């Protein structure tokens, strides 16, 4: 099964742990963070590393995609309401 449709649930980010920034794909911040985190092959969520291209379900069902060191919001983890 495609991991986009069955991503691991990682809960809410713990501010005490290492977490990569979360941005909107169209957000101006994406360009800034992309410059700050160039060529990073992983994103962190609560001290766990995820490879670029991996998806996770965070918080209250928010689908995130790792994009070279930055989490990009992809929508909802609810398959009936993406």
C-alpha positions in Angstrom: 0.0 0.0 0.0 1.2 3.5 -0.8 2.6 5.2 2.3 0.7 8.4 1.5 -2.5 6.5 2.2 -1.1 4.7 5.3 1.4 7.0 6.9 2.5 6.5 10.5 0.7 8.5 13.2 3.4 10.6 15.0 1.2 12.7 17.4 1.8 16.3 18.2 5.3 17.8 18.0 7.0 18.0 21.3 8.8 21.4 21.6 11.5 19.7 23.8 12.5 17.3 20.9 14.0 18.0 17.5 11.4 18.9 14.9 11.8 20.2 11.3 9.7 23.2 10.4 6.2 22.8 8.9 5.2 25.0 6.0 2.6 25.3 3.2 3.9 24.2 -0.2 2.9 27.6 -1.6 4.1 29.5 1.4 6.9 32.0 1.0 8.5 30.4 4.1 9.0 27.2 2.1 11.6 29.0 -0.1 13.3 30.5 3.0 13.4 27.1 4.9 14.6 25.4 1.7 17.6 27.7 1.6 18.2 27.1 5.4 18.0 23.4 5.0 19.7 22.7 1.6 20.0 19.1 0.4 18.9 17.7 3.8 17.8 14.1 3.2 15.7 13.9 6.3 13.0 15.7 8.3 12.7 15.3 12.1 9.5 14.8 14.1 10.0 14.3 17.8 13.6 13.2 17.3 12.7 10.6 14.7 14.3 11.0 11.2 12.1 10.6 8.1 13.5 10.4 4.5 12.6 13.0 2.0 9.3 11.9 0.3 8.0 10.1 3.4 4.5 11.0 4.8 3.4 11.2 8.4 0.1 11.9 10.2 0.6 14.6 12.8 -1.4 16.1 15.6 -5.1 16.0 14.7 -4.8 14.1 11.5 -2.7 16.5 9.4 -0.9 14.8 6.5 2.8 16.0 6.2 5.3 15.2 3.5 9.1 15.5 4.1 10.7 17.6 1.5 14.5 17.9 2.0 14.5 18.9 5.6 11.1 20.7 5.7 7.6 19.3 6.4 5.1 20.3 3.8 1.4 20.3 4.6 -0.4 18.0 2.2 -3.9 18.0 3.7 -5.8 15.6 6.0 -5.0 12.0 6.9 -8.7 11.2 6.7 -9.1 9.2 3.5 -12.8 10.4 3.2 -11.8 14.0 3.6 -8.4 14.7 2.1 
